[in-house]
């Protein structure tokens, strides 16, 4: 199983346990929620629809409690996709019976198989149900009747945010002079306090715009436990699901064609349209910056300082007590930056080592030419750098390149001229045949170069020098890694051992890094 599939499984597992790890509940509520999860049929990443076993749920919760999101990564099974407990003819017959009548239970299938003369004495119902689901012969569930909508409201701030988007104000199109273009309004609102954690106007509602708004909401008002959105394409994107999993946020989606279920964000957008839109249309706005500046001022002066009808106080007055009691947990900009990065797989050009992404070109190291790497970049498309990951390790941060007017011939690979065909000598040919006939090569050990991440590079150097590195030495290692990465483990080990055999391990770390830099440049040339 590749890294992409392992991450997909981890995101599914987090979505299952998110209600238990993200919400604030007492023991009775947790017990009831656990019972509901165990009685819910989930669609698994492999396409099967089945229940979650209680022991499986306990295991996932324990792994997440100990290791966070990484603990939910799925290990590859050696026997996945095979069936040893049920004979092939019995399983085929069971699949046919389930396909004949989708509501037929496993107990009923075993009864029919027994009547047909099959030996099903040692076949358990859970094993049969597992393999029926694996083969796509799932049981059809009867949908329950739809109930009436009820009012709900969370108890504290940052327990639940609601998010949505809508059409905005028409402004002059900066890319088409003389034309007008409609903006898009994206907003996040806290369910308990009605505080707008962040909202803004954008030219589109694609992922970069959504992530920009989400990032500013998290930075200003802290981490939320649950995020409740509609079913728009950007809210259903895999990137948002991955982001919420990394930040430990439960992502919820409203049922289709039920805007009543997210009434608070719908009412908020209606308030903005009725109050702000009407004034903004006639205020002489010329660009997006002027529109957002006007909106932020209106939001602060009018919305947040106005007594909310349902609360009886202003949103900020409702927010402040929860903040004083510690319900608002701030997150660092670095955590948000890493979680809100988009990810794509790209194959590095085997001849130029270039990476194409979003109609831009980035120069990777020549050692990665022809390899398939994972590229991470911030949602802000103006960012000129991307992160290049390989086998789950960050190898380098590369910059965007712009083709120059002249060619840098120092970067061209040396080409060997076609030699003239030498004259064949009978004595040389006879000598070659004699040596080859007497040569019996043994098995050749195979090695595979493994690229180092920066922490692994520092750990390897400390191990080779047999001492604890100082902060100054670690800074030298960090700068050397940025200049020389990607670095192979075998190559680094060989260079250091050669230096150690010559000068020992008492030299300053700069001495060894200079040798490593010379060897690296010689290898690249």
N, C-alpha and C positions, 0 to 999 in steps of 0.2 A: 504494500500500500504506500503510495507516494505521499509527500508532505501535504499536498492539497486535499487529498481524501482524509488524512488524519485530522486536519483542521476542520473539515466539514463535519466529521463525527463529533469532534469536541464542541463545536457550536450547537449541534443538535442536543448533546447531553446538557449543556448549560441552559438551553431553552427549557428543558424539562425541569431542572432543579431550581431555575431562577426564582420562581415564586417562594420557595422555601428559604433561599439564601439572601434575597434582596428585600423582603418585606419585614416589617416589624409586627410581630404577632405574639399572643400568649400561647401557652401549651395547648389549650383546647383548639384554638384556631389552626395551629400547626398540624395537630392530629387530623382535623377535618380536611385540611388542604392536602395532606399526604394521602388520605383515603381517596380523595377526588383524583389525584394524579395516578394512583394505582388502578383506578377504574376507567381511565381514559385511554382510548385507542389512539396511538401516535403513528404518524407516517415517518418511518425511519429513513435515513439517507440512502439505503439500498432499495427503496421503493416499497418495502413491506409495511403493512399496517398491523400493529400488535400492541399488547399491553406491556407495561413495565413491571418486571418482577420486583417484589419488595426488597430482596437481597441486592438486586442490581441497583435500586434506588439508594440504598444505604451505602453501597460501595462508591457511587458517584459523589454523594454528599461528603463522604470521608476524604476522597481524593481531592475534591475542590477545597475543603477546609485545610488540608495539609499543603497542597501545592498550587492552589489557584487554578487558572484556566489551563496551564500546562498539564495538570494532573488528569484532565479529561481527555487527553490525546489517546486515541485508540491504538492498541498494540495489534500487529498483524497476526492473525491466526493461521497456523499451518494447515488446519483442516477445514478452512472456510470453503463453503460451497459443496461439501461432500456429505453423504449420508451413509453411516455404517450401522445404525441401529434398526433400520427398516429395510427389508428386501426391496429391490427395485420394482418387482411386479406388484407388490402390495402398495408401494407409494404411488405408482402409476394409476392403479385402480382407485386409490383414495382421491387423487387429483381429479379424475373423471367424475367421481361422485360429488365432489364439491362444486365443480363447474356445472353439473346438471342442476343443482339446487344450491344457490349461494347462501341461503339461510341455514343450511344443514350444519349442525354442530359436529365437533370431533367425536363426541360420544355417539351421535347418530351414525357417523361414517364408520366407526369401529363396529357398530351393531350390524350394519349392512354388509360390511366385509366378512364378518363372522358368519352371516347367513349365506354368503356366497361361497363359503368353504375355505377362506383364507385363515391361516393361523395368526391371530393377533393377540395371543395371550400375553406376550412379553413386550408389547408396544404400549408406551405410555401416551396419554392424551396430550401432554405438553410437548413431547418430542414430535408427535404427528402434527400438531398445530404449528410448531416452529417450521417444519419443512414444507407444509402447505403454504404458509405465508412467504417463505423463501422462494417458492416456485410461482408465486403470483396468484395462488388459489385462496384468496382471503375470504373471510366470512362477511356477508353483507349485513350492515348494521341498520337498525330501524331508527330514523331520526325522531327525536322527541318533538312535541309541539312547542311552538314558539310562544313565550310568555310576554307579558306586558313590560314596558320599560319602567325602571324605578330610579328614583334619585339616589345618588351616592356622593360621598365626599370624604376624602382622606382626613386623618386626624392631625397630621403634622406636615410641615414643609418638607419638600424634596422626597416625599414618599411616591409621588406620581406626577409626571409632567405629561401634558397633552400637546401634540404638535400637529400642524396642518399648514396648508398653503392655499393661496387664492390669487385671483387676478388683481393687479395693482393699477396704479395711475399710468396714464399714457404720457410719454415724454418724447422729446426729439431723439430720433435714432442716431447715435454717434457714428454708426457705420454707413448710414444712408442719409446724406444731407437733404433736408427738405421733407423727410418722411418721419412718421411717428411710430413708436413701438410700445406695446403694453408691458409694464414691469410685472414681476411676480412677488407676492408678499408671503414670507415664511415666518412663522411665529411659534414660540414655545411658551406655555403658560403652566404655572404650578397649580395643581388641583385644589389643595387645601387653602391656599392664601390668595389665589387669583393673581399673584404677581407674574408679570410677563418677564420671564428670565432672560429672554432676548427675542427680538423681532426686527426684521429689516426688509427692505425692498431690494430685489436683484433683477437682472435682465432675464434670468431663467430659473427654473427650479430643479436643476440637475444636481448631482452629488456634490460638486465643489461648492455650490451655493448653500446646500443643506449643511454640509460639514462646517462651513464658515460660521453659519448661524449657531449650530450646535456647540462649536468650540467656544464661542463668546459666551453662550449661556452657561456652560460648565465653569469657565474661568470666573465669571461674575458671581454665580450663585451656588457653586459647589456641585457635588455628585448627587444624582437622583437615583432612587431605587428602581423605579419602573418608568418606562417611556411608552406612551399610548398614542398611536398614530393611525391615520387612515391607510388606505391601500394604494396610494399613488406609487408610480414606478420608483421614485427615489427612496420612499419609505420602505419599499419591499426589496431594495437592493441588498445583495449579499455583503457588500462593504459595510452597510449600516449594522447588519447582524453581527459581523465580525467585530466591529467597533464596540458595540454594547457588550459583547462577550468578554473582550479584553478589559473593559472598565468595570465589569461586574454589574451591568445594568440589564434588567429584564425587559425585553422588547415585546410589546403587545400590539396587536393590530385589531382594529374594529371590524366587526362583521360587515360584509359587503352590503351596500344599500341600506345601512342603518346609521345615518348621521345623528340620530337621537342619542346614541350611546356615547358620543363625544360632544355633548351639548355645551360644555364650558368653553372649549376652543371655538366652536361654531358661534356661540354668542359673543365671544371676544372679537372675532373677525367682523361680526355684524356691527358691533359697537364702533370698531375702527372705521368701517365703511360709512356708517351713519354720521359719525362725528368728524373724523379726520379727512376722509376722502373728499367730502364736499368742500371743505376749506382749501385743501391742497390743489384741487382742480383749478381754482380761481386765484391762486397766490403767485402766479408768474414763475413757476419752476422751470429751470432750463436743463438740469442734469440730475443724475442719480444721487450725487453727494448732497445737493441741496435738498432733495426729497427726504433722504434719511436723516439729515440734520434737523429738518422741520419735524419729522415724525418722533425722533428721540426727545425733542423739546416738548412736544404735545404729550407724549407718554409720561414724562416726568411731572409735568405741570397739571395735566387734566386727568389722566387715567389713574395713576398710582396715588394721587392725593385726593381722589374723589371717593366718597363713602359708597362702598359696594352694597347693593340692595340685599343680597343674600347673607352677607357677613355682618352688616351693621356698622362696620368700620372700614377704613381704607385698607387696600392690600398690604401696604408697608407696615401699618399698625398690626396687622394679623401676622406678618412674617417675622417681626422683630422678637416676640417672645420665644418662638421656636428656635431662632438663631441663638438667643441667649441661653437656651437650655441644651444646646449642643446637637440639635438635629441637622444642622447644616455642616457637612464635612467637605472641606476644600480639597481639590486635587491639584497636583503640580502641573505646570505647563508642559513638562517633558512627558508625563503620563498621557496627557491629552494629545500631544503631538504624535506620539507613537501609535496610539489607538486610532487616531483619525487619518492615518496614512492609508492610501489606496494601494492595492497590490495586484500585480499582473505578472504572468509568465512571459518571458521573451527569450528568443534564441539570438545569441550574440553572433553577428556576422562572422563567418569563418575566415574571411579574407581581410576585413578591415577592423574587426572587433568593435563595430558600432552597434548601438542599441537604438531602435526606433520606438518612440513612445509619444502619443498625442501629437503627431506631426512634428516632433522635435527629434534631434539626433544627439546622442551622448556617447562619449568615447570611453570604453572599458579597457582594461589591461589586455594585452595580447594573449596572456595565458588562458583567458576565458573565451577565446575565439572558438566558435562552433558549439559552445555549451549552452544548455537551457538554464536560465537563471530566473530568480524571482526578483522583481523590481518593485520597490516601495517608494512612494513619493507623497508629498503632502497634497491635500485637496486643492490648495491654491495653485493654479496652473502656471502662475508667474514664477514659481520656484525654479531656479536654474540648476538644481542638483537633484540626484536620485540616489537611493541606496540599492546596492547590488548584493543579493543574498544567494548563497549556493549551499545546498544540503543543510538548510537551517542555520547558516552562519553568515554574519555580515562581513563581506570581504572588502568592500571599498565604497566610498561615496564619490560619484563621478559627476563632472560638470557637463553642461550643454556645450556643444561646439558649433561654431559657425565656419563654414568653409572659407579659407583664406584665399588671397589673390595668388600666392606663390606656393610652391611645393617644398616641404621640409624633407630634403633627401636623406637626412640622418635617420629618419624613421622608416625608410624603405628597407625591406628585407634584401639581404645580399643574394644575388642570383648567380649560380654557377654556370659558366659558359660551357657549351657543348664541346667536349674534348674530341680531338681527332681520333679516328679508329686506329688503335695500335696494331702493328704486325704480329700475328700469332707465331710464336716459336715452338717448335716441337719439343725442345728440352724443357721449357717452362710448363707446357701442357702436361708432359710426362711427370714432372716434379709435383704439380698440383694434384694429379690423380693418385700418386703414391701417398702423399700426405693425407688426402681425404679418405682413402681406403683404410688407413691406419688410425683415423681419428674416430673416437667413440664418445660423443658428448654426453654428459650426465644431465639430469633434470635441472632446468633453469628456474630458480625461484622468481616468482612474480611479485612485484610491489606496486602499490597504487598510491600515488601522491595524494595526501590529504591536506587541504588548505586549512590554515589556522585562523581563528578569530583573535581579536586583540587580547581578551583575557587568557586564552590558551597560549598565545605568544609570550605573554609576561610570565605565565606559570612555567613554560618550558625553559626560558632563560634563567629563572630563579633556580630551577631544578639542576640545570647544567652547571651553574656557578656555585651551587650548594650554599646559598646564603639568602637571607631575607633582604629584598631590595628596598632602598629608601625611596622617599617621595620624589627626589630629584632624579634617581635612576628610572623610576616608573615614567616620569615625564619624557625622558630621552627615549624610552621604549615606545611610548605612544606616538611621538613625532616620527620615529623611524618606521613604525607600522603604517602610518598614513602615507609615507613617501614610497614604501617598497611593496605594500600589499597588492595582490594576494601573495602570501608567503606559504610555501609548502613545508610541512613538518620535517620531512627527510632532508630537504635542502638546508633548512635552518640548523638542524641537528648536526649535519656534516660540517658546516662552516664553523660552528662554535667548538666542536670537538677538535678540529684541526688547530684552532687558535689556542685551545686549552693545552693541547699537547706541546705547543711551542712556548707559550708564555705563562701557563698556569691560570688559576682562577682569581688572582689577587689584583689584576689590572682593573682600571676604571671601565665601566660598562660602555663608555664611548669608544674604547679601543675595539671591542668586539663588534659594535654596531658599524664602525667604519669598515671593518673587514667584510661584514655582511652586506653593506651597501656596495662595496667594490665588486664582490662576487655577484651580486644581483644585477648590477649594471653590465658586467661582463657577460652574464647569462642572457640578458635581453638583447645585447648587441650581436 
